[in-house]
Amino acid sequence: MGKVKHIKASKRTELQKKLRDIPYDKVLVVAIDPAKYSPKALICNYFGEILVNPFFFTINSKGLNLLLTKIQETVNNISAQKVLVCIETTGHYHEIIVRYLQEFDYDVLLINAYTTSESRAENLNWSKTDNIDLFAIASALIDGKTTKSRLLDGNYEKLKDLCRYRRYEVQKRSAIKSKIRVLMDKIWPNFQGKGKIVNGTGKVEKIFSKFWGKAPLFIMKNYPHPSLIKKFNKTDLREISRKNNLKFRNSTIEKLLLAAENSYARPYEELEVEIELLTMTIADYENANQKIELLRDKIENILVQNPGLLLLSVPEIGVVTAAEFSAEMGPATQYDYAGQVIKTAGTNPLVKESGGKKARYGSISKQGNPSFKHIVYLVGKSLATGKTNPYFKSYAERLRKRDKNPNQIYIAAGNKFIRVTFAMLRDHKLFDPPMWKGESLTSNIFDKIDSPENKEIALKTLENYPGVNSSKLTG
């Protein structure tokens, strides 16, 4: 179990350091339940005795001044020697309150909404009201269940906003692609492929190997109905291909003409609405692609100025993945050890042990940053299933031999990535596992950066890190 100095482990130890030699009745606890318009707060002492009843305040200068005034008045009334503020992390609504209070040097601690729920349950209270939540938040602080405030600023905040917005756009694009497929099924049923039976097994024969390539998108935009393709012969389609640089193969032309000839589609006149919707949806798809590419460029420009640039030296890790991971984790300097990063992501497995039996690891914790947890899972999956990083691939294979299921393997690989990269970011070093006996696995980070200008910035950033071996930087 390691050297634990308090029955509630490191969180409680940190809290005890803050409160050592201070009488508990002189410790002020401010619990805040954030909301978009009207957050609520209460003030009590460390024994849980309420000093200021729950009150609402608004997210503006007047409301925040009200909160500050009530805290300061209570400090004066009881001659408080220490003020601890605990606020639940609810979306982004808590951030402005945290930043405001930190301007006045208040010690702000955070609590996960799941922990608030658990705190209510410990008090055998399964109701949920604003006041009950405030009591639960204050109780969680007193019990040492909070974490340090780790709000991002500067480039980390910009990177996080860009990465999260890009992920939103990618998800939106996926929905748009589904709409396009549905519309094409109505307009030209076998455009996406036709079924055939081979040796008693169903197979799909496709016209285009890549449905979202330039050529199929051109056809869907300009000739979405089979009747429009029937007007052409092979020579016509070759000329269309030449003029628009579609690079049609002869086999593709033959399949396209055959699909148009054999298609059982409704007449063009009956599908005019669907064709119009298809045109608009394809425009949405192209617009989404442009936005995603623009966001990627902005992300790359900020990443090359951050220590997260070092993550590009890990095989299988590209610019967007490195940026997302770096942004959700934040600066390595705000953590003491890798286990804290894992807990921040909420990917730490729960240990279960009883009656002297061997401890076993159960499901992962439900606490932590959901966005961080998601990227850790994706990184773990990429490393466990990829082909260019044998260090993580061999680790995943060992887990498979122990009959671990895929999700367990991906989370474990993601946690291993956290341990490795925490040391890289802390010490400003490239990926070079000390226990690896094979050839060097360090990727050339410049191969993963598109912009020449960003490559120059990256080189200057890396020159600030003495731990980087410049012989491996051959951009």
N, C-alpha and C positions, 0 to 999 in steps of 0.2 A: 504493500500500500504506500510505501515511501514515508518520508519524514513529514508527518502532518503535525502542525503546532497548535491546531485548534480543532474541536470536534466538528465544526462547520467549515473546515478547510480554509483555503486561501482567502475567500471572500470575507469571512468573518475575521480572519487575521488582519486584513487590511483595515476593516472597520475598527477593530480594537486599537490599532495604531493611532487612528484619528481621535479616539476617545480616551486614551489612557490618561489617568490622573485628572479627568474631568468628572464631577458629580453628574449622575445621570439626569437629575432634575434640572440641570443647567444645559442639557442638550436639547435643542429644538429640532423637531422633525416636521418637515413640510411635505405633505403628500399632495400630488397634483394628478388629476385625471384629465388629460388633454382632450380637446374637441375642436372642430373646425371653427365654431363661432364663440361658444361660451364654455371654456374649461371650468373645472371646479377644484377647489383646494380646501384643505383643513390644516390646522397647526396643532401639534400636541407635543408633549415632552417624551423623553425616551422610555418612560414607564407606560406610555400610551394614554396618559391623562389629557383630554382635549382642552386646549387653551383658547382656540378660536374655532367656533363651529363652522361646518362646511359652508363655503360661499362661492358664488359664481364671479368670474371676471371675464373681460373681453380681450380679444387679441388685437389690441391697438395700444397707443401710448397711455391713454387714460386707464385702461384695464390692467396693463402691466404695472403701472405706477401704483394702482390699488393693491396688487399682490405684494409689491415691494414694501409699501407702507405698512401693511398688516404684519409682514415679517419683522420689519424694523421695530415697530411698536411693541410686538411681543418680546423681542430680544431685550428691549429696555425694561419691560414690565417685570421680567423674571431674572434679569441680569445674565442672560444666556451667554455661555462661553463658546458654544459651537452650534452651528446650524447645518443640518443635513437635509437636502432637498431630494425627494424621490419622485420621479415622474415616469408614468407608463409610456412605453414606446408604441404609439398608435399612428401607423402610417408615417407621415411627415409632420403631423400636427404638433408634436412635442418640440420640434427643432427650434422654432422661434423663441419659445419660452426658455429653453436651455441656454441659447445664446444670450438672451437678455440677462438672465441671472448670473451667467458666467462673467458678464461685463462688470458685475459688482462683486466678483471673487467668491461667489457662493459655491459650495461643494455640491455638485449636482450628480446624482446617481440615477441609473436607469433600471427599469424592471420590465421584463417581457410580459405581454398580456396573458400568456399561458401561466406564468408564475402567479399573476394576480388571481386567476381562476383557482389555482391550487391553494393559494392562501385563503380564499373564501371557503374552500372545501375543508381545510384544516380546522376552521372555526365552525364546522358543521352547518354552514350557511350556503344553501344552494340558490338563494334568491340573487337577483342582480339589479342593483340600483346604483346611482351615482355615489350615494353616501357609503353603501356597503363596499363598493370598489375602493373608495378612499381609505376606509378602515383596513382593507386588505393590502393596499399599497404601503400604508404606514407600517403594518405588521410585518410585511416582507422586508422592509428596510431594517426594522429592529431585529429581525431574525437573520440578517446578513445574507439576503437572497438577491441583492442588487449587483449591478456591474458598473464599471466606470463609464462615464459619458465619453463616447468616442465619435463625436460629430466631426465630419470631414470638412476641410476648408481648402482654399486654393485649388491647385490642379486636381487633387483627389476628388473634390466635390464636382468639378466640371466633368471629370472622367466618368464618375458615377452617373451623373445626369445624362450624359451622351450615350453611355452603354445601355442604360435602362430604356432610354427612348428608342435606341436602335433595336433592342429586343422587342419592344412594343411594335415597331414597324415590321419586323420580321414575322411576328405572329399575325399581324394584320395582313401581310402579304400572303401568308399561308391560307388565310380565309378567302382572300381574293382568288387564289389559284383554284381552290375548291369550287368557287362559283363559276369560274371559267370552264372547268371540267363538266359541271352539271349542265351549263348552257350548251356546250358542244355535244353532249349526249342527246340533247333535244333537237339540235339543228342538224347534226351529222353523226348518227349513232355509232358508226364504226371508224370514225376519224382517229380515235385514240388507239385503235387496234381491233382486230377481229379474232374471234375464237376459232380454234380448229382442234380436231381430235387426232392425236398421234399415238399409235399403239395403245389405244384405249384410255389415254390421259389427255385432259384438256390443256391446251396451250394457247398462248396469245401471240399473234403475229402483228408487229407494230409497223406503221409507215415510217415513223421517225424514231431513231434510237433515243433522242433527248426531246421530250415533249415541250420543254421550255426553251429550246434553242431558237436561233434567229429564224430559221426556215419555217417551222410550224407556226410561230407567232405571225409571220408574214402572211401565211395562208389564212389563218384565222381572222386576221384584220381585213384582208382584201378579198378573199374567196372562201367565206366560211360555209357556204352551202354547196353540196355536191353538184348541183346543176350549173354552177359557175365554172367548175373544173371541167365538166363534160364538154364545154365549148372549145377546149384546147386539145391539141395532140402532143406527142412527145417533143416535137421541134419547138412548139410554142412554149412549153414549160422549160425547155433548156434555155430559150431566149430570156424568159422571165428570170430564171436563175442567174444568168450571166449579168443582166442589167442590175440586179439587186444584190449580187454577190451572195447568193444563197447556197452555192456549192451543192446543188442537187446531184446525187448519184443516179445512174441509169436505173438501178433497182428501186430507188426511191420514187422516181417518176412513174415507173410501171406500177408500183404499189398504190400510188396516189390516184392514178387513172382507174385502176381496177376497183379501188375503194369507192370512187365516185360512181362508177358504172353499176356496182352491185349494192349500193347503199339503199336501204329502205327508209328514206327520209320523207317527211311531210313536204308538200309544195312550199316553195320560197315565200309565196304570198301569205301563207298561214303562219309563217315564222318571223315576220318582219319585226315584231316587238322583241322577240328573243335575240335577233341579230343586232338590233339597236342596243339592247342591254349588253350584249357581248362586246360591242365596240367600246362602250363606256367602261366596262370592267377591265378590258385589256389596257385602256388608257390609265386606269387606276393602278394596274399591275406595273406598267412602265414607270409611272410616277413614283411608286413605292421603291422600285429598283434604284431610281435616281437618288431618292432620299437616303436609302440604306448605304449607297456608295459614298454619298457626301458625308454622312455620319462616320463612316469608316475612315475617311480621310482626316476628319477632325480628330477622331480618336487616336489615330496614328501620330498626329502632330503633338498631342499632349503626352502620349505614352513615352515617346522618345526623350521627353524631358524629365521623366520620373524613374525611380529605381525599378519600377515594374518592367522597364526595358530589359532587365536581366533575364526575365522569364522567357524571352524569345530564344534564349540559348538552350531551352529544353525541347528536344524533338517532340513533335505532335502539337506544340503550342504555338498558335499564330497570334497576330496582332490583336484581334478582337477578344480572344480568350484571355490573353495576358492582361489586357486592359480591364476586362470585367472582373477578373480575379483580383487584380491590384486595387481597383476602385472599391470593391466590396470589403476587402480586407483592411484597407487603409494603411498608414505608415507602420512599418515593422517596429518602430520605436515605441509604439503605444502598448506593446505586449512584452511580457517578461520571458515567455517560453511558448513553444508551438502549441501546447495543449490549450492555451487560452484562445488561440486563433481557431482551433477546432471547435471549442465551445461556442465561440462567437458565431460560427457557421451552423451550430446545432447538429453537427454530424458525429458527435461523441457517442459511442455505444453505452448503453446503460448496463452496469455490472450487477449481476444477481448472484448472491451467495447466502447460504443458510445452513445451520447445523453442521458446520465443519466440512460441508461438501465443496467440491471444487467450484470455484467461481466460473460463471459463464457470462458471455456478453449477449445482451438482448438487442432489442430495437434501438435505433438512435434516439437521442433526446429530441423533444418537440420544441425546445427552446432555441433561440438563436435567430439570425437574420435569414429570412426565407430566400431572398435573392442570392445571398452568399451561399446558402445551402444548395441552391439550384446549380450555380456555376461549379461548385466543388463536385457535385454529382456528374455534371457533363465532362469536366476535366478527367475525373476518374474513369469514366466510360471511354473517353478518347484514348487515354493511356493504356487501358486494359485491353482494348480491341485493336489499337493501331499496330502498325508494322515497323515503325522507325525508332521505337524506344525500347530496346530489349531489357533495360533496367526495370521498368515498370511492367513490361510484358511478362517477364519471368516471375515477378511477384504475383501477378494475377494468376499465372498458371499454377503456382504453389497453392493459392487459395482454392482454385478449381479442384485440385487433387484432394483437398480437404472437404469437398462436397459443399462449398459455399455457393449460394445462388448468385445470379448475375448482379442483382442490386447490392448485395452485400459486398461483392468484389469491387463494384464501381465506387462505393462509399469508402471502402478500405483503401483503394488506390488513390482516391481523392484526398484522404487524410494523410497518406504517405507523401503525396505531393505537397501538402501544407507543411509537413515537417521538413522536407527537403528545401522548399522555396523560402521558408521562414529563415533558415540559416543563410541562404543565398542573399536575401534582401537585408538581413541584419548585418552581414559581413561584406556586402557589396561584391559578390563573387558570381562567376558564371557556373552553369550546371556542370558539375564534374564529381559524381558520387565517389567518395573515398574508398568505398568497399567494392567498387566495380573493377573487375580484373580484365575486362576486354578492352577493345579499342575505345578511344575517346568518343564520348557521346555528345560533346558540346556542339550545338548547331551554330552555324554562321548566322548571327542575328540580322546582318545586313541583307541576306537573301530574302528575309521576310518583310522587309520595309520597301514600299513601292516608290515613295517620293525621294528623288535625289537630295532635295533640301532637308528632308527628315533624316536621311542617312548622315548628313553633315552634323545635324543637331545631335543625333545619337552618338556619334564619335566624340563630340565635345562632352556629352554627359558621361560617357564611359571613362574619359580621361580623368574625371574627378574621383574615380574609384581605384585606390591602390591595389585592391584585391583582385582586380581584373587582369588576366594574362593577355597582354596586347598582342602576343603572337597568334592568338586564336581569333583575332579580329581582322579578317582579310576581306573587307567589303569591296 
